[in-house]
């Protein structure tokens, strides 16, 4: 079942849940762009995963799919280099998910930290459902159906990948299968807080979206919480405890970071000066991809082709994998 391509195969994806923000770029998308030349990459727009929490907004998911794909291409993901697909356009994923679901003990899922931490929130939001509980099984199927050998993750996500490896090992053990056990590629995932110093999340309304126009970016940055010690313009601050400075580390030059540090610690600049410099640099980063995205989205024929061709390419691999799975199981629907 292992891929025949001479390059190591990387599998990753992103759950569809609305507009991508700056945290997505620095946490995921930037790494996806960097992997394209070195690896055989499969990048999935995960709409079934999105349904686990957005099933009441299913009418929006098609728009979110197109928004994510256009964003990825605008920021440098090349469909000629990577296989870019939509999860629901590859139904074999769900068939393998069903097979894996029957092999996965409930205890494994009950121990998943993200499930235990989110139970109360899920109940409040009416997302305390089987799909969300079984999310890790579908993740394992996502990886295995494309015979993923490497999965880029932050170190905090290692337990999630290990569960996928356990499920795949169980299949291999029960049926003498030959799925590769996916190994992590540990990526640099900077801690990016939202405007209110909580985790950056669309649900909190504290994000800076990648497609925001310049004025909207400026308004967002002005809302950012700064060093609480700087009550007045004359108060000296500590950049290391200020979220604005953490963004400067991502988007500003070394010289600009030094300017911020010097100005903040000596009260030579105010927080407003610091924020305006940050907003300017974020807008410089966003400008070219934002305009590219507008053109991509405006060409519906191109978007249709991107979804169709990428998903068909992914499905060819998935169909071949599933035939091998059924052969290993000696299970062919009676035929």
N, C-alpha and C positions, 0 to 999 in steps of 0.2 A: 504493500500500500504506500510505501514511501515514494515521494516525487522523484521523477527521473531527471528533472532539470539540474544542471550542474551547479547552479547557484542555490544556496540555502534559502528555503522558503520561509518568509515572514508572513504571519497572519495577524491582522488587527482590525479594529473597526471602532465606530462611535455610535452611541445610542442617539436616535433621532428624538430631540426634545425641544426644538426651537432654534433660534438664531445662535450661531457660534459666537463666543466672546474671546477676549484677549487671553483668558486663562486656558481655553482650549488650544489656542495657537501655541503658546509657550509650553504647555504641558504635553500636547499630542501632535498637532499638525506639523510643527517644525521638524520633529523627529521623523515623521512619515516622509517628508520631502527628502530628508538626508539619507534615508535607507534605499531609495529607488535604484541607484546605480550599483550598489553592493549586493542587494538581495533580490530574490524573486518574490515580489510583494503582492499580497492580496489584501485589499482595503475595502471593508464593508460598511455601507450605510445601513445601520441596524434598526430597521423600522419595526420588526416584531418586538425587539427589546423596548422600543419606544412605546409600544402599545401597552406594556405592563403598567405604566403609570399614566398614559395619556389616552386610554381607550375611550374616554368621553369626548375627546377632541380628535377622533380618528379622521374627521374631514380636513384637518389641518396637516396631517402627516405627509401627504403628497407634496404640499408646498414646502414643508421642512426638508424633505428629501432633496428637492431641487436646490434649495438654499444651501444645504450642506455640500452637495456635489459641486456647485458653482463656486463656493467658497474655497474648497480644496483645490480646484483647478486654478483659481485666481492666485492662490498663495504658492503654487508651484508643483502640485501633484500632477504628474504627467500620465494620462491613460495609455500612452504608448509604452511607458516603462513599467507601470504597475497595473494589475488587474483591479479595476474599481467597479464595484457592483452594489446592487441593492439587495438586501437580505431576502426579502419576500419574493424576489424574482428567481430565487434558487430554492424551490420547494424541497429539494433533497435534504436541506438543512433540518427541516421539521421532521422528516422521516428518521433521520439519524438521532434527532432529539428524542423521539419516541423510544427508540431502541435503548439509548443511554438512560432514559428515565426509568426503564424497567430494571436497570442494573445498579441504580444509585440508591443506597439505603437512605431513609428519611433522616437518620441521625447525622449523616454527613451534611445535609442541608441545614438542619437545625443549629449546627455549630458555626455556620457562616457568620462572621462578625457583622457584616453589613446588614444581614437580615435581622439579627438580634437587636442591633442599634436602631433599626428603622421601624420596628414593629408598631410602636405606639403612633408614630407619625403616619404609617401606612393605614392604620385603623381610622385615624381622623380624616384622612384624605380619600377614603374608600378605595385604597389600592392594596388592601390586605388580601391578596388574591393568589391563586395557584401559579399564575404566570410569573409573578414577582418572586414567589418562594422558589420556583424552579429555575430562576434566571441562570444560576451557575451551570445547570445541565445544558441549557441552550448555548451558553458560552463554550462549553466543551465541544458541543456539536459543531459550532462555528469554526473552531480551530481544526477539528479532526476531519471534517468533510473536505477541507482543502489541504489536508496532510501538512498542517503547519508545523514547522520544526523550531521556529523561534517566535516569541511573542514579546513585543516591547512593553515594559511595565515600569512603574516606579517601585521602589523597594517595599512600600507599604501595601502593594498589590500582590506580593509574593504568595500569601495564603490562598488567594483566589485562583492563581495559576496552578498551585499545587493540587487544588481540588479537581481541576480539569485533568491534570496528570493522573490523579487517582482513578477517575472515571475511565479514562483511556486505558490505563493499566488493567482495570477490571475487565474491560471488553477483551483486551488482548489475552488475559489469563483464562477467561471463560471459553472463548472461541478460537484461541490460538491465532488471534489477529496480529497484524503487523503495523498498526498505527505508530508513527513516530511519537515519542513522548516529548511534547513541546518544552523547550528550555527558555528561560527568560533572557531578554536583552534589557539590562537595567539602564534606564534612561534618566537623564537629569530632568527632574520634574520640580521646578521651583515652586515654593509655597506662595501662591498668589491669592491674596485676600481681596474681598470685594470692597466697594466704596465705604461700607460701614464696618470694616474690619472683621466681618464674618467670612466664612468660606464663600468664594465667588460662585453664585448660583443664580440661574434665571428665575428660580422660584422665589428667591429673596429680593429680586429686583435691584441687585447691587452690582451689576455687570457693566463692562464697557464692550459693546458688541463690535465685531470686526467691520461691520458695514456702516457704522454710525458716521454721519456727516460731521465735518469739523466743529461746527457750533455745538452739536450734541455732545461731542467728546469733551469740549471745554466745559460745558455745564456739568457733565458727569465728574470730571476731575475736580471741579470746584467743591463738590459735595464730599470729597474724600476726607476722612478723619486724619488729623495730623498729631504730632507730639503733644499730649495734653499739658506738658510743662510750659509750652509757649502760649501763655494766656494773652500776652500783649506783644506788640511788634518788637519791643525792646528785650523780651525774654529770650535767653539762649536756649537752644534745643539740642536734642540728640537724634541724629538721622537714623540711627540703628533701631529706634523704637517707633519710627514713623513709616506708615505704609506708603506714603508718597515716595519716599526715598527708595523703598524696595522696588518700585516701578522704574525709577531712574536707573537702577542697576540693570534692568532688562532692556531699556530703550534708549538710554543716553550714553554719550561717549565718556571715556575716562575723565576727560577734561571737564565735562559738564558735571559729572558726579563729584569731582573735587570742588568745583564751584559751589555746588549745593552743600557739601559737607562743611566747607569753610564758612559759607554764609550763614548756615543754620547754627553752627556751634558758637559763632561770634555775634549772632543777631545782625549780621551784615545785610541779610536779605529777609524778607518776610515770607510767610507761608504762601501768600498770594503769588509772589514772584516765582517761588519754587513750583507751584502748580501750573502756572502759565508756561513755564519752560517744559514741564512734563507734557502738557496738552499739545504743545507744538511738536514735540518729538513723536508722540503717539500718532498724531495726524500725518506726519512725514512717513511713518511706517505704514500707515493704512492707505495712503493716497493711491498708489499704483494698483494694489490688489482690489481696492474698492471699485475703481473704474473698470478693471478687467471683469469683475464679477457682474457689473451692470450689463456689459456687452454679452457675456455668456448667457445670463438669464433672459436677455431680450431675444436670443436666437433659439426659439423653442425646438426647431428642427435639430439643431446641434445637441441640445439637451436630451431630446428623445433618443438620438443616436448614441450618445454617451451612455445612457442607462441601458439601452438595448444591447449594444455591442459588449460592454463590460460584463453585464449580467450573463449573457450567452457564453462568453469565454469562461466565466466562473462556473457556470452550470455544467459545461463539458467536463471539467475536472470533478465536480461533485457527483455527476452521474457515474463516472468511472470508479470513483471511490465507493459509491453505494453498491455497485455490482460486486466489488471485492468484499464488502461487508456482508452482503447476502450469501455470497459463496462461502465465506468463513463460517457463517451461522448455519449453512445448509437450509436456508429458509427462502423460498421463492414463490410464496403465495399459492402453492399447490401445483405450479407449472414445472 
